[in-house]
């Protein structure tokens, strides 16, 4: 694996980790919040995007 590919892999895994954290935080907003519906929608969008990225990652990139 060349340096550029390795850097891309590391950046993608870091972004996925951060996006997953945001998705989980938004998903834990309680239904008493006035922002509940928006947070749940944003959580689902993040979740779906993370899944798309994960599905596109070549098997050889996983350690």
NORJO-V811953 format. One record per backbone hydrogen bond with DSSP energy under -0.5 kcal/mol. NH is the residue of the N-H (numbers start at 1). CO is the residue of the C=O. E is the energy in kcal/mol with one decimal. If there is no record, write none. Layout:
[[NH & CO & E] [NH & CO & E]]
//
This chain:
[[6 & 2 & -2.3] [7 & 3 & -2.6] [8 & 4 & -2.4] [9 & 5 & -2.6] [10 & 6 & -2.4] [11 & 7 & -2.5] [12 & 8 & -2.7] [13 & 9 & -2.5] [14 & 10 & -2.2] [15 & 11 & -2.6] [16 & 12 & -2.8] [17 & 13 & -2.1] [18 & 14 & -2.4] [19 & 15 & -3.1] [20 & 16 & -2.6] [21 & 17 & -1.8] [22 & 18 & -2.1] [23 & 19 & -2.7] [24 & 20 & -2.4] [25 & 21 & -2.3] [26 & 22 & -2.8] [27 & 23 & -2.0] [28 & 24 & -0.8] [28 & 25 & -0.9] [29 & 26 & -1.4] [33 & 30 & -1.8] [36 & 33 & -1.3] [39 & 35 & -2.8] [40 & 36 & -2.5] [41 & 37 & -2.1] [42 & 38 & -2.7] [43 & 39 & -2.4] [44 & 40 & -2.0] [45 & 41 & -2.3] [46 & 42 & -2.6] [47 & 43 & -2.5] [48 & 44 & -2.7] [49 & 45 & -2.3] [50 & 46 & -2.5] [51 & 47 & -2.2] [52 & 48 & -1.9] [53 & 49 & -2.2] [54 & 50 & -2.8] [55 & 51 & -2.4] [56 & 52 & -1.2] [57 & 53 & -0.9] [57 & 54 & -0.6] [61 & 58 & -1.9] [62 & 59 & -1.5]]
//
